[in-house]
Amino acid sequence: MTIGSVGTGSFEAPGPISPIGVVAGAVEVSPSETGMDADGATRAPDPATPLPTIPDARLAIPGGPPPLADLTGYRWPLPRGRLTQDFGETAFASRVVNGKPFHDGIDLATFCGDRIVAAHDGVVLAASRHFDDAIGWLGNLTRYYKRLDAKKLWMTLPIVVVIDDGNGYRSMYAHFEKVVVKPGQRVRAGDFLGYEGRTGNASGCHLHYGLFSPFERGEIAIEPGVAKRMKLPRAEIARVDPLLVLPPQPKPARAKPEPGIQAPTH
């Protein structure tokens, strides 16, 4: 597949649903967007901190990624969540498929501080604002990291968890207020990962959930202006629609915060 594909198991993308927010790992945002890292620090992640070994993002395997139909064991990462943005074409996004802006995951929302859980068993690869090495960029990120350092933009990124699901795919969870897991930690489906938030480029508290295979040969383009401004590669590994592996979910009732629940403080 070539740039513009959406990954194994492609389908007729549904129309967009009114968004609450979009993932911001590669989207320039205002420096006024702040928050604390997973450990409560305001500094950039220490590059000397040991991280799990992350396989080459484009390792080829015979036959490519496992078929989506073979994937089992997934559950909703925000159990009471309302789907607020579908996978597919949208009015605005930094990803591009067939020349049109494209939302590369799904957005789920309840309320600030709700509990986000693992959608599948796996090993945590990233759990902070330092996550880009694990999300399948196709190219060198050195210039991008230098820009973040020079302009002190680390705190404008979302807090993200990336998990190797152990089945040839990785799950990406974005916009946490705070996370409680660490790189290298093993989790089971349903384990608590952190609190729903709005870190990064988000207009409200929600969870962006994305799914992709490191073995996928397809690519998804990045809007050229964003790639140039942010000094990012021109493409990333193609994504798949998480709704193709998540179990059916009854339409949830309108979620309301429970008395006394609010976003966690640091």
C-alpha positions as CSV (number, residue, x, y, z in Angstrom):
1,M,0.0,0.0,0.0
2,T,1.1,3.6,-0.4
3,I,0.6,6.9,1.3
4,G,-3.1,7.5,1.6
5,S,-4.1,4.0,2.7
6,V,-5.6,3.4,6.1
7,G,-4.1,0.0,6.9
8,T,-5.1,-3.6,6.8
9,G,-8.8,-4.2,6.9
10,S,-9.6,-1.0,5.1
11,F,-13.3,-0.1,4.7
12,E,-15.7,2.6,3.7
13,A,-15.0,5.2,6.3
14,P,-18.2,6.6,8.0
15,G,-18.9,10.3,8.1
16,P,-17.5,12.4,10.9
17,I,-19.2,12.9,14.2
18,S,-18.9,16.3,15.9
19,P,-15.4,16.2,17.5
20,I,-14.4,17.1,21.0
21,G,-10.8,17.0,20.2
22,V,-8.0,15.5,18.1
23,V,-4.7,13.7,19.0
24,A,-1.9,16.2,19.1
25,G,1.4,14.2,19.1
26,A,2.3,15.9,15.8
27,V,0.1,19.0,15.9
28,E,1.5,22.4,16.9
29,V,-0.4,23.8,19.8
30,S,-0.3,26.9,21.9
31,P,2.4,27.1,24.6
32,S,-0.4,28.1,27.0
33,E,-1.6,24.4,27.0
34,T,0.1,23.1,30.1
35,G,-0.1,20.2,32.5
36,M,2.2,17.9,34.4
37,D,4.1,14.9,33.2
38,A,3.1,11.5,34.5
39,D,5.6,11.9,37.4
40,G,4.4,15.4,38.2
41,A,7.6,17.0,36.8
42,T,7.7,20.0,34.5
43,R,10.9,19.0,32.9
44,A,11.3,17.2,29.6
45,P,11.8,13.4,29.9
46,D,15.3,12.3,30.8
47,P,16.7,10.7,27.6
48,A,18.9,8.5,29.9
49,T,15.9,6.8,31.4
50,P,15.8,3.2,30.3
51,L,12.8,2.3,28.1
52,P,11.6,-1.0,26.8
53,T,13.1,-2.1,23.5
54,I,10.9,-0.9,20.7
55,P,11.2,-2.9,17.5
56,D,11.9,-1.2,14.2
57,A,8.6,0.4,13.1
58,R,8.8,-1.2,9.6
59,L,10.0,-4.7,10.2
60,A,8.7,-6.9,7.4
61,I,7.1,-10.2,8.2
62,P,5.7,-12.7,5.7
63,G,2.1,-11.8,4.9
64,G,2.3,-8.5,6.7
65,P,0.3,-7.7,9.9
66,P,-2.2,-10.3,11.4
67,P,-5.7,-10.0,9.9
68,L,-8.0,-7.8,12.0
69,A,-10.5,-10.7,12.0
70,D,-8.0,-12.7,14.0
71,L,-7.6,-10.2,16.8
72,T,-9.4,-11.0,20.0
73,G,-9.5,-9.9,23.6
74,Y,-10.2,-6.2,23.1
75,R,-12.5,-4.2,25.4
76,W,-13.5,-0.5,25.5
77,P,-10.8,1.6,27.1
78,L,-13.3,4.2,28.4
79,P,-16.1,1.8,29.5
80,R,-18.8,4.4,29.8
81,G,-17.5,6.5,26.9
82,R,-19.6,8.2,24.3
83,L,-18.2,8.1,20.7
84,T,-17.6,11.7,19.8
85,Q,-15.3,11.4,16.7
86,D,-15.2,8.4,14.4
87,F,-12.2,7.1,12.4
88,G,-12.1,8.5,8.9
89,E,-12.5,11.8,7.0
90,T,-13.1,14.8,9.1
91,A,-13.3,18.6,8.9
92,F,-9.8,19.1,10.4
93,A,-6.8,16.8,11.1
94,S,-3.1,16.8,10.5
95,R,-3.3,13.3,8.9
96,V,-4.3,13.0,5.2
97,V,-5.8,10.2,3.2
98,N,-6.6,10.6,-0.5
99,G,-6.0,14.3,-0.2
100,K,-8.5,14.8,2.6
101,P,-8.0,15.4,6.4
102,F,-8.4,12.1,8.3
103,H,-8.9,11.2,11.9
104,D,-6.6,8.3,12.6
105,G,-8.4,6.8,15.6
106,I,-11.6,7.3,17.6
107,D,-12.5,9.8,20.3
108,L,-14.4,8.7,23.4
109,A,-15.6,11.1,26.2
110,T,-17.3,11.0,29.6
111,F,-15.9,13.6,32.1
112,C,-12.6,14.9,33.3
113,G,-10.9,12.4,35.7
114,D,-12.8,9.3,34.5
115,R,-10.8,6.1,34.6
116,I,-9.1,4.9,31.3
117,V,-8.3,1.1,31.2
118,A,-6.2,-1.1,28.9
119,A,-8.1,-2.2,25.8
120,H,-5.9,-5.4,25.6
121,D,-3.2,-7.3,27.4
122,G,0.3,-6.0,26.6
123,V,3.5,-4.2,27.6
124,V,3.7,-0.4,28.1
125,L,6.1,1.2,25.6
126,A,5.5,4.8,26.5
127,A,3.6,6.6,29.3
128,S,4.3,10.4,29.2
129,R,4.7,13.2,26.7
130,H,7.7,11.4,25.3
131,F,5.9,8.9,23.1
132,D,6.7,9.6,19.4
133,D,9.3,6.9,19.1
134,A,6.6,4.3,19.7
135,I,3.8,5.5,17.4
136,G,5.2,4.6,14.0
137,W,6.8,7.7,12.4
138,L,8.5,6.9,9.1
139,G,11.7,8.9,9.3
140,N,14.1,10.5,11.7
141,L,12.7,12.5,14.6
142,T,16.0,14.3,15.6
143,R,15.0,17.7,14.1
144,Y,11.5,17.4,15.7
145,Y,13.0,16.8,19.2
146,K,15.5,19.6,18.8
147,R,12.6,22.0,18.0
148,L,10.7,20.8,21.1
149,D,13.8,21.4,23.2
150,A,14.7,24.8,21.7
151,K,11.2,26.2,21.9
152,K,10.4,24.5,25.2
153,L,7.3,22.8,23.7
154,W,7.3,19.5,25.6
155,M,4.6,20.6,27.9
156,T,2.3,21.4,24.9
157,L,2.2,17.7,23.9
158,P,-0.5,15.3,25.2
159,I,0.2,12.7,27.8
160,V,0.1,9.4,25.9
161,V,0.3,5.7,26.7
162,V,1.4,3.3,24.0
163,I,1.1,-0.4,24.6
164,D,2.4,-3.4,22.6
165,D,-0.7,-5.6,22.5
166,G,1.4,-8.7,21.9
167,N,-0.6,-9.7,18.8
168,G,1.2,-7.6,16.1
169,Y,-0.6,-4.4,17.0
170,R,0.0,-1.4,19.2
171,S,-2.7,0.6,21.1
172,M,-2.3,4.4,21.6
173,Y,-4.2,6.3,24.2
174,A,-3.9,10.1,24.3
175,H,-4.8,13.2,26.3
176,F,-4.5,11.8,29.8
177,E,-4.6,14.2,32.8
178,K,-2.3,11.8,34.6
179,V,-1.1,8.2,34.0
180,V,-0.3,5.5,36.6
181,V,1.6,3.0,34.5
182,K,5.3,3.1,33.5
183,P,7.3,1.9,30.4
184,G,8.1,-1.8,30.7
185,Q,5.0,-2.6,32.9
186,R,2.8,-5.5,31.8
187,V,-0.9,-4.9,31.9
188,R,-4.0,-7.0,31.4
189,A,-7.2,-5.9,29.5
190,G,-9.2,-3.7,31.9
191,D,-6.2,-2.6,34.1
192,F,-6.2,1.0,35.1
193,L,-4.0,3.3,33.0
194,G,-4.8,6.8,34.1
195,Y,-7.3,9.6,34.2
196,E,-9.2,11.2,31.3
197,G,-8.0,14.6,30.5
198,R,-7.3,17.3,27.9
199,T,-3.6,17.6,27.6
200,G,-2.3,18.6,24.2
201,N,-4.5,19.9,21.4
202,A,-7.9,19.1,22.9
203,S,-11.0,21.3,23.3
204,G,-12.3,19.1,26.1
205,C,-11.6,16.1,28.2
206,H,-11.7,12.9,26.2
207,L,-9.6,9.8,25.1
208,H,-8.2,9.4,21.6
209,Y,-7.7,5.7,21.0
210,G,-5.7,4.6,18.0
211,L,-4.5,1.1,16.7
212,F,-1.8,0.2,14.3
213,S,0.6,-2.6,13.4
214,P,4.4,-2.1,13.2
215,F,4.4,-4.7,10.4
216,E,1.9,-2.7,8.2
217,R,3.4,-1.6,4.9
218,G,0.8,1.1,4.2
219,E,1.4,4.7,5.1
220,I,-0.7,7.7,6.1
221,A,0.4,11.1,5.0
222,I,1.0,14.1,7.3
223,E,-0.4,17.5,6.2
224,P,2.7,19.1,4.4
225,G,2.5,22.4,6.3
226,V,2.4,20.7,9.6
227,A,5.3,18.4,8.7
228,K,7.4,21.3,7.6
229,R,6.6,23.5,10.6
230,M,7.1,20.8,13.1
231,K,10.1,19.3,11.3
232,L,8.4,15.9,11.2
233,P,8.6,13.0,8.7
234,R,6.1,13.2,5.9
235,A,4.2,10.0,6.9
236,E,3.5,7.5,9.6
237,I,2.4,3.8,9.5
238,A,-1.2,3.5,8.4
239,R,-3.8,3.1,11.1
240,V,-6.9,0.8,11.3
241,D,-10.3,1.5,12.7
242,P,-10.4,0.4,16.4
243,L,-14.2,-0.3,16.0
244,L,-13.3,-3.3,13.9
245,V,-11.8,-5.1,16.9
246,L,-13.8,-3.6,19.8
247,P,-16.8,-5.6,20.9
248,P,-20.3,-4.3,20.3
249,Q,-21.3,-1.7,22.8
250,P,-24.8,-0.6,23.7
251,K,-25.5,3.0,23.3
252,P,-24.4,4.4,26.6
253,A,-26.6,6.7,28.7
254,R,-25.4,10.3,28.9
255,A,-22.5,10.2,31.3
256,K,-22.6,12.5,34.3
257,P,-19.8,13.0,36.9
258,E,-20.4,11.2,40.1
259,P,-20.8,13.5,43.2
260,G,-17.4,14.7,44.4
261,I,-15.4,13.4,41.4
262,Q,-13.1,15.8,39.6
263,A,-9.9,15.7,37.6
264,P,-6.9,14.7,39.8
265,T,-4.6,17.3,41.0
266,H,-0.8,17.1,41.1
